Amino acid sequence: MARVTLTQYLIGQQHAGRINPDLRLLIEVVARAVKAIGVNVSKGALAGILGDAGSDNVQGEAQKKLDVIANEILLQANEWGGHLAAMASEEVEEVHQIPFDYPRGGYLLLFDPLDGSSNIDVNISVGTIFSVLQNPTDGADPSENSFLQPGRDQVAAGYALYGPSTMLVLTLGRGVHGFTLDREMGSFVYTHPFMTVPDDTHEFAINTSNERHWEPPVQRYVRELQQGKTGPRGRDFNMRWVASMVADVHRILTRGGIFMYPMDEKCRDKGGKLRLMYEANPMAMIIEQAGGKATTGRERLLDVQPTKLHQRVPVILGSANEVERVSRYHDES
């Protein structure tokens, strides 16, 4: 049986009238950038790119050298293709406008160039997350307000996982599809059609070192999971925590689970820990398209109306029945 590449898959979607040529090109350019980032990640110490860059990002967090490299790769790859009106990166404070001498298109691209970068120096999986929106300004220079659209308005979303194999996971609003990089051929191959999240699970992902800071509904929920067969759930659960959202979400897409970075007292003044536009929205779209659910604990993530480009929110997503239980505990509280 002939293998289907990412390009062939996207052309098929275009011929079926599900996407236009500009969106196809956008995804292909992101995929090429992902391959370049993956090469840098795989070289590690051989290329002298481990360690801190000596600078902070807009969040006030110390940047890794690979954070800076991945950000530049994505910006430069997407500037000239004519499919974008502007870009926004988790690493940069302001909107990145397309240079005036390049053609412009009708889409906006947002990305976290290297999610989980604290894991780089210890050789644990990291990834890239991206989100695509329509440009509402129709020819004018997009402003920050142009990007402030709720997650339900996303045209496409995806992530790359740089693990034992490099994968690109993508949704165009019709299910979730996975592509694995064939390093010898240099092509992403369609390997995981219609990925789904089981409704039930026996695994959860959360940083339990923050337990004392959690709100009561989350403390109640996790305590029940820890009690296992002897508690109200009547069965045992396993905890998994990579501290790389891409890796944790990919595990959930592969075999189910629930991922939580809830509101706690340490991040309450910021609104939460994870970034709405660069992490929460694209991952929520992917999870919902795969049959799961995503919430802040108080409302559906994809319904949150952004108020600023680098807004943070609590995130709870994964297997539908578990996410619903956590939401119910918030409602009762």
C-alpha positions as CSV (number, residue, x, y, z in Angstrom):
1,M,0.0,0.0,0.0
2,A,1.4,3.4,-1.0
3,R,2.2,5.7,1.8
4,V,0.4,9.1,1.9
5,T,2.6,12.1,2.8
6,L,1.4,15.3,4.5
7,T,1.5,17.2,1.2
8,Q,-0.7,14.5,-0.5
9,Y,-3.1,14.6,2.5
10,L,-3.4,18.4,2.3
11,I,-3.8,18.4,-1.5
12,G,-6.6,15.9,-1.0
13,Q,-8.3,18.2,1.5
14,Q,-8.0,21.0,-0.9
15,H,-9.5,19.1,-3.8
16,A,-12.4,18.1,-1.5
17,G,-13.0,21.8,-0.9
18,R,-12.2,21.6,2.8
19,I,-9.2,24.0,2.7
20,N,-7.9,26.6,0.3
21,P,-4.4,26.8,-1.3
22,D,-3.2,29.4,1.2
23,L,-4.0,27.3,4.3
24,R,-2.4,24.2,2.6
25,L,0.8,26.3,2.0
26,L,0.7,27.6,5.5
27,I,0.6,24.1,7.0
28,E,3.4,22.9,4.7
29,V,5.6,25.8,5.6
30,V,5.1,25.1,9.3
31,A,5.9,21.5,8.7
32,R,9.2,22.5,7.0
33,A,10.1,24.7,9.9
34,V,9.3,21.8,12.3
35,K,11.8,19.6,10.5
36,A,14.4,22.3,10.8
37,I,13.7,22.7,14.6
38,G,13.8,18.9,15.0
39,V,17.2,18.7,13.4
40,N,18.5,21.3,15.9
41,V,16.8,19.5,18.9
42,S,18.4,16.2,17.8
43,K,21.9,17.6,17.7
44,G,21.8,18.9,21.3
45,A,25.3,19.2,22.8
46,L,26.9,18.3,19.4
47,A,25.8,21.7,18.1
48,G,26.5,23.6,21.3
49,I,22.9,24.7,21.6
50,L,22.1,23.5,25.1
51,G,21.8,25.8,28.1
52,D,20.4,29.3,28.7
53,A,20.4,32.0,26.0
54,G,21.2,34.7,28.6
55,S,17.9,36.5,27.9
56,D,14.3,36.5,29.2
57,N,11.1,36.2,27.1
58,V,8.1,38.4,27.4
59,Q,6.9,36.2,30.3
60,G,10.0,37.0,32.3
61,E,11.2,33.4,31.9
62,A,14.8,32.6,31.1
63,Q,15.1,31.5,27.5
64,K,17.0,28.5,26.4
65,K,19.3,28.8,23.3
66,L,16.9,26.5,21.4
67,D,13.9,28.7,22.4
68,V,15.5,31.5,20.4
69,I,16.6,29.3,17.5
70,A,13.1,27.7,17.2
71,N,11.4,31.1,17.3
72,E,13.7,32.5,14.5
73,I,13.1,29.4,12.3
74,L,9.3,29.8,12.5
75,L,9.4,33.5,11.9
76,Q,11.7,33.4,9.0
77,A,10.1,30.4,7.3
78,N,6.6,32.0,7.4
79,E,7.4,35.6,6.5
80,W,7.7,35.3,2.7
81,G,5.1,32.8,1.6
82,G,2.2,35.2,1.1
83,H,-0.2,33.2,3.2
84,L,0.0,35.2,6.4
85,A,-1.0,38.7,7.5
86,A,1.0,38.5,10.8
87,M,2.4,36.2,13.5
88,A,2.5,36.1,17.2
89,S,5.0,34.1,19.3
90,E,5.0,33.2,23.0
91,E,8.6,34.4,23.1
92,V,7.9,37.9,21.7
93,E,5.9,40.7,23.3
94,E,4.4,42.3,20.2
95,V,2.8,41.1,17.0
96,H,5.3,40.2,14.3
97,Q,4.2,42.0,11.1
98,I,5.1,40.6,7.6
99,P,7.8,42.7,6.0
100,F,6.4,45.4,3.7
101,D,8.1,43.9,0.6
102,Y,6.6,40.5,1.0
103,P,3.1,39.5,-0.1
104,R,0.4,39.0,2.5
105,G,-2.4,36.5,3.0
106,G,-5.5,36.1,5.0
107,Y,-4.3,34.1,8.0
108,L,-2.8,34.8,11.4
109,L,-0.3,32.3,12.9
110,L,0.4,31.9,16.7
111,F,3.0,29.6,18.1
112,D,4.9,28.4,21.1
113,P,8.2,27.6,19.3
114,L,9.5,25.2,21.9
115,D,7.1,23.9,24.5
116,G,8.7,22.2,27.5
117,S,12.1,23.8,26.9
118,S,13.1,23.3,30.6
119,N,13.5,19.6,29.5
120,I,16.0,20.3,26.7
121,D,19.2,19.9,28.8
122,V,18.0,16.6,30.2
123,N,17.1,15.2,26.8
124,I,13.3,14.7,27.4
125,S,10.7,15.2,24.7
126,V,9.8,18.8,23.8
127,G,7.5,20.2,21.1
128,T,6.1,23.1,19.0
129,I,2.5,24.2,19.3
130,F,0.7,26.3,16.7
131,S,-2.7,27.9,16.0
132,V,-4.2,29.4,12.9
133,L,-6.9,32.2,12.8
134,Q,-8.5,34.2,10.0
135,N,-7.3,37.8,9.7
136,P,-10.3,40.0,10.4
137,T,-8.7,43.3,9.3
138,D,-9.0,42.7,5.6
139,G,-5.8,44.2,4.2
140,A,-4.9,46.5,7.1
141,D,-2.0,45.8,9.4
142,P,-3.2,43.3,12.0
143,S,-3.0,44.6,15.5
144,E,-3.0,42.7,18.8
145,N,-6.8,43.0,18.8
146,S,-6.9,41.1,15.5
147,F,-5.6,38.0,17.3
148,L,-8.0,38.2,20.3
149,Q,-10.5,35.6,19.0
150,P,-11.9,32.8,21.1
151,G,-10.5,29.4,20.4
152,R,-13.6,28.1,18.7
153,D,-12.7,30.4,15.8
154,Q,-9.5,28.6,15.1
155,V,-9.1,27.5,11.5
156,A,-6.5,24.9,12.3
157,A,-4.2,23.8,15.2
158,G,-1.4,21.4,15.7
159,Y,1.7,20.4,17.4
160,A,5.0,18.8,16.7
161,L,6.6,16.3,19.1
162,Y,10.3,15.8,19.1
163,G,10.7,12.4,20.6
164,P,12.1,9.1,19.6
165,S,10.3,9.9,16.3
166,T,9.3,13.4,15.2
167,M,5.5,13.7,14.8
168,L,3.2,16.4,13.5
169,V,-0.4,16.2,14.8
170,L,-2.9,18.4,13.1
171,T,-6.6,19.3,13.0
172,L,-8.3,21.3,10.3
173,G,-11.6,21.0,12.1
174,R,-12.4,17.5,10.9
175,G,-10.8,15.1,13.3
176,V,-7.2,14.8,14.5
177,H,-4.5,13.3,12.2
178,G,-0.9,12.3,13.0
179,F,2.1,12.3,10.6
180,T,5.5,10.8,11.4
181,L,8.7,12.1,9.9
182,D,10.6,9.7,7.7
183,R,14.0,11.1,8.3
184,E,15.6,9.3,5.3
185,M,12.9,10.6,2.9
186,G,12.5,14.0,4.6
187,S,8.7,13.7,4.4
188,F,5.9,13.5,7.0
189,V,3.9,10.3,6.4
190,Y,0.3,9.9,7.4
191,T,0.4,7.3,10.2
192,H,-2.3,8.1,12.7
193,P,-5.7,8.8,11.0
194,F,-8.6,10.1,13.2
195,M,-6.9,10.0,16.6
196,T,-9.4,9.7,19.4
197,V,-9.3,10.2,23.2
198,P,-11.2,7.5,25.1
199,D,-14.0,8.8,27.3
200,D,-12.6,7.0,30.4
201,T,-9.1,6.7,31.7
202,H,-6.9,5.4,34.5
203,E,-4.1,8.0,34.1
204,F,-3.8,11.6,35.2
205,A,-1.1,14.3,34.7
206,I,-0.6,17.0,37.2
207,N,2.3,18.5,39.2
208,T,1.4,17.3,42.7
209,S,4.1,19.5,44.3
210,N,1.6,22.3,43.9
211,E,-1.2,20.4,45.8
212,R,-1.2,22.8,48.8
213,H,-1.9,25.7,46.4
214,W,-4.8,24.1,44.5
215,E,-8.4,25.1,44.9
216,P,-10.6,22.7,46.8
217,P,-12.3,21.1,43.8
218,V,-9.0,20.0,42.3
219,Q,-7.7,18.8,45.7
220,R,-10.9,16.8,46.1
221,Y,-10.6,15.2,42.6
222,V,-6.9,14.3,42.9
223,R,-7.3,12.9,46.4
224,E,-10.0,10.6,45.1
225,L,-7.7,9.4,42.3
226,Q,-4.9,8.8,44.8
227,Q,-7.2,6.7,47.1
228,G,-7.7,4.3,44.2
229,K,-9.6,1.1,44.9
230,T,-10.1,2.0,48.6
231,G,-11.7,5.4,47.7
232,P,-14.9,6.6,46.1
233,R,-13.7,5.8,42.6
234,G,-13.2,2.1,43.4
235,R,-10.3,1.7,41.0
236,D,-6.6,2.6,40.8
237,F,-5.2,5.5,38.8
238,N,-1.6,6.1,37.7
239,M,0.0,9.5,37.6
240,R,2.2,10.6,34.7
241,W,3.9,14.0,34.4
242,V,6.5,14.9,31.8
243,A,6.3,18.7,32.4
244,S,6.1,19.2,28.6
245,M,2.5,19.9,27.6
246,V,3.1,18.5,24.1
247,A,4.3,15.2,25.5
248,D,1.6,14.9,28.1
249,V,-1.2,15.8,25.6
250,H,0.2,13.3,23.0
251,R,0.1,10.5,25.6
252,I,-3.6,11.4,26.2
253,L,-4.3,11.4,22.5
254,T,-2.6,8.0,22.2
255,R,-4.2,6.2,25.2
256,G,-6.4,8.5,27.2
257,G,-5.9,10.5,30.3
258,I,-6.5,13.9,31.9
259,F,-4.0,16.8,32.0
260,M,-4.4,19.5,34.6
261,Y,-2.6,22.8,35.2
262,P,-5.3,24.3,37.3
263,M,-5.7,27.6,39.0
264,D,-3.6,27.8,42.2
265,E,-2.6,30.5,44.7
266,K,0.9,30.8,43.1
267,C,-0.5,31.9,39.7
268,R,-3.9,33.4,40.6
269,D,-2.6,37.0,40.1
270,K,-1.6,36.0,36.5
271,G,-4.9,34.3,35.7
272,G,-3.3,30.9,35.5
273,K,-0.1,29.2,34.3
274,L,-0.5,28.3,30.6
275,R,-0.9,30.7,27.8
276,L,-4.4,30.8,26.3
277,M,-3.4,31.8,22.7
278,Y,-0.3,29.7,22.3
279,E,-1.0,26.5,24.4
280,A,-4.5,26.2,25.7
281,N,-6.5,27.1,22.6
282,P,-4.7,24.9,20.1
283,M,-4.5,22.0,22.5
284,A,-8.2,22.4,23.4
285,M,-9.2,22.3,19.7
286,I,-7.1,19.2,19.2
287,I,-8.6,17.4,22.2
288,E,-12.2,18.3,21.4
289,Q,-11.7,17.2,17.7
290,A,-10.5,13.9,19.1
291,G,-13.6,13.5,21.3
292,G,-12.3,14.8,24.6
293,K,-13.1,17.9,26.5
294,A,-11.2,21.0,27.7
295,T,-12.1,23.5,30.4
296,T,-10.7,26.1,32.7
297,G,-12.7,24.4,35.5
298,R,-15.3,27.1,35.1
299,E,-16.0,27.3,31.4
300,R,-15.1,25.6,28.1
301,L,-11.6,26.7,27.1
302,L,-12.6,27.4,23.5
303,D,-15.3,29.9,24.7
304,V,-12.8,32.0,26.6
305,Q,-12.7,35.5,25.1
306,P,-9.1,36.7,25.1
307,T,-8.4,40.1,26.4
308,K,-4.6,40.2,25.7
309,L,-2.1,38.4,23.6
310,H,-0.2,36.8,26.4
311,Q,-3.1,35.9,28.6
312,R,-2.9,32.9,30.9
313,V,-5.6,30.5,32.0
314,P,-6.1,27.4,34.0
315,V,-6.2,24.2,31.8
316,I,-8.0,20.9,32.4
317,L,-8.3,18.7,29.3
318,G,-8.5,15.0,28.2
319,S,-10.9,12.1,28.6
320,A,-14.4,13.5,28.6
321,N,-15.8,11.8,31.7
322,E,-12.9,12.8,33.9
323,V,-13.0,16.5,32.7
324,E,-16.7,16.6,33.3
325,R,-16.2,15.3,36.9
326,V,-13.6,18.0,37.6
327,S,-16.0,20.6,36.2
328,R,-18.8,19.3,38.3
329,Y,-16.6,19.6,41.4
330,H,-15.9,23.3,40.5
331,D,-19.7,23.9,40.1
332,E,-20.5,22.3,43.4
333,S,-17.7,24.3,45.1
